[in-house]
Amino acid sequence: MKNISLLKRMGWMLLVISIQFIYFPTSQATSGGIAPKLPIDVIPVYPIWVVPYFLCYPLWLFGIIWALLKLEDRDFRAFTAAALFTLGIGNLTFFFFPTYVDLPFITGDDFFSEILRAIQIAGGTHAALPSAHNFITMLMMASAIHLYPRRRWLWIGILVTVALSTLFTGQHYILDVVAGLALGWLGFRFGLWWVERKN
């Protein structure tokens, strides 16, 4: 296979980002659908968990830069194929099978409560299942475990923390989290399969 230039890498990453940006209109403008809430979804809200929830954004940005500059061509192809698969399936699900979360009312006036209220407004209520926070983080952490297995407990710790943050901020239900993690793992495996198939 030919080497992938930085310009082509940037083009692929822009495509990935563009697909993920479909999340915002589906979350803000979609109506109807179902709330995938289970009887065990009685998890309390702790606004301090907005910290790891919010830190996902710079984590994802770092992941994109890392993919652009550090990955070998084969790994870049696998990561890109996985991202296109995962984000494509996720956003198609948001569009054709609308789901929403009944966001909790945040009563506190501390810094973390204010940030959580702002995230509730910005994120909307829809595009709940599968959880984008979880499928993007799973995709990145599964890739990190694959490439840097000696630090696997760090990557697993980040993944578990993010998953818990989506629950303890009231942004997602348990089914959203499980579906998001499953989709991210499936996407990661798809990327590896795609590269093997191409070879």
C-alpha positions in Angstrom: 0.0 0.0 0.0 1.1 3.6 -0.7 2.1 5.7 2.2 -0.5 8.2 3.4 0.6 11.8 3.3 -0.2 14.2 6.1 -2.6 16.1 3.8 -4.6 12.9 3.2 -4.6 12.0 6.8 -6.0 15.4 7.6 -8.7 14.9 5.0 -9.7 11.6 6.5 -9.8 13.1 10.0 -11.9 16.0 8.8 -14.4 13.5 7.3 -14.5 11.7 10.7 -15.1 14.9 12.5 -17.8 16.0 10.0 -19.7 12.8 10.6 -19.6 13.2 14.3 -20.9 16.8 14.0 -24.2 15.3 12.8 -24.7 14.5 16.5 -25.6 18.1 17.3 -28.6 18.5 15.0 -29.9 15.0 16.0 -29.6 15.9 19.7 -31.1 19.4 19.5 -33.7 19.1 16.7 -34.9 15.5 17.0 -38.2 15.0 18.8 -40.2 11.9 19.8 -38.7 8.5 20.3 -38.2 6.6 23.5 -36.3 7.0 26.8 -34.4 3.7 27.2 -34.7 3.8 31.0 -34.6 0.6 33.0 -36.0 0.1 36.5 -32.4 0.0 37.8 -31.7 3.5 36.4 -31.9 5.1 39.8 -28.4 6.4 39.8 -27.9 9.7 41.8 -26.4 12.7 40.2 -23.0 14.0 41.5 -22.1 17.2 39.6 -18.4 16.8 40.3 -18.5 14.0 37.7 -18.9 16.7 35.1 -15.1 17.0 35.3 -14.3 13.6 33.6 -17.3 14.0 31.4 -16.0 17.3 30.1 -12.4 16.2 29.9 -13.4 13.8 27.2 -13.3 16.6 24.7 -9.6 17.4 25.0 -9.0 13.7 25.2 -10.6 13.1 21.9 -8.8 16.0 20.4 -5.5 14.6 21.6 -6.5 11.2 20.0 -7.1 12.8 16.7 -3.7 14.6 16.8 -2.1 11.4 17.9 -3.6 9.5 15.0 -2.6 12.2 12.5 1.1 12.4 13.6 2.0 9.2 15.4 0.3 6.2 13.9 1.9 4.0 11.3 0.0 3.9 8.0 -1.5 0.5 8.8 -2.7 1.6 12.2 -4.0 4.8 10.8 -6.1 3.0 8.2 -7.5 0.7 11.0 -8.3 3.7 13.2 -9.9 5.6 10.4 -12.0 2.7 9.2 -13.1 2.0 12.8 -14.0 5.7 13.4 -16.0 5.9 10.2 -17.9 2.7 11.0 -18.6 3.6 14.6 -19.6 7.2 14.0 -21.6 6.3 11.0 -23.6 3.6 12.8 -24.0 5.8 15.8 -25.4 8.7 13.9 -27.7 6.6 11.7 -29.1 5.1 14.9 -29.8 8.6 16.3 -31.6 9.5 13.1 -33.7 6.4 12.5 -34.3 5.3 16.1 -34.6 8.5 18.3 -33.9 8.1 22.0 -33.8 10.7 24.7 -32.9 11.2 28.3 -35.1 12.9 30.9 -32.4 15.2 32.2 -32.3 15.6 36.0 -32.9 19.0 37.5 -29.7 20.4 38.9 -30.3 22.3 42.1 -26.8 23.3 43.2 -25.2 26.7 42.7 -21.6 25.5 42.9 -19.2 25.6 40.0 -19.7 21.9 39.0 -23.5 22.3 38.9 -23.2 25.4 36.7 -21.0 23.5 34.2 -23.4 20.5 34.2 -26.4 22.8 33.5 -24.5 24.4 30.6 -23.7 20.9 29.2 -27.4 20.0 29.5 -28.4 23.0 27.4 -25.6 22.5 24.8 -26.1 18.8 24.5 -29.8 18.6 24.2 -31.9 15.6 25.3 -31.9 13.3 22.2 -29.2 11.1 20.6 -29.0 9.1 23.8 -28.5 5.5 22.7 -25.8 4.6 21.9 -23.8 7.0 24.1 -21.4 8.9 21.9 -19.2 9.7 24.9 -18.8 5.9 25.4 -18.4 4.7 21.9 -15.8 7.4 21.0 -13.9 6.7 24.2 -14.1 3.0 23.8 -12.8 3.2 20.2 -9.8 5.3 21.4 -9.0 3.3 24.5 -9.3 0.0 22.6 -6.9 1.3 20.1 -4.5 2.5 22.8 -4.7 -1.0 24.5 -3.9 -2.6 21.1 -0.9 -0.3 20.5 0.4 0.2 24.0 -0.7 -2.9 26.0 1.8 -2.2 28.9 -0.4 0.7 29.9 -3.7 -1.2 29.6 -4.8 -0.4 33.1 -4.5 3.3 32.5 -6.6 3.0 29.3 -9.2 0.8 31.1 -9.3 3.3 34.0 -10.0 6.1 31.6 -12.8 4.1 29.9 -14.4 3.2 33.2 -14.2 6.7 34.5 -15.9 8.1 31.4 -18.6 5.5 31.5 -19.4 6.3 35.1 -19.3 10.1 34.4 -22.1 9.7 31.8 -24.2 8.0 34.5 -23.4 10.2 37.5 -24.1 13.4 35.6 -27.5 12.1 34.5 -26.6 12.4 30.8 -27.3 8.8 30.0 -29.1 5.7 31.1 -27.4 2.3 31.6 -28.6 0.9 28.2 -27.0 4.0 26.5 -23.7 3.2 28.1 -23.8 -0.5 27.3 -24.8 0.2 23.7 -22.1 2.8 23.3 -19.3 0.6 24.7 -20.5 -2.3 22.5 -20.5 -0.1 19.4 -17.1 1.3 20.1 -15.6 -2.2 20.5 -17.4 -3.5 17.4 -16.0 -0.5 15.5 -12.5 -1.2 16.8 -12.7 -4.8 15.6 -14.1 -3.7 12.3 -11.0 -1.5 11.7 -8.6 -4.3 12.4 -10.7 -6.6 10.1 -10.7 -3.9 7.3 -6.9 -3.6 7.3 -6.4 -7.4 7.3 -8.9 -7.6 4.4 -7.1 -4.9 2.4 -3.8 -6.6 2.9 
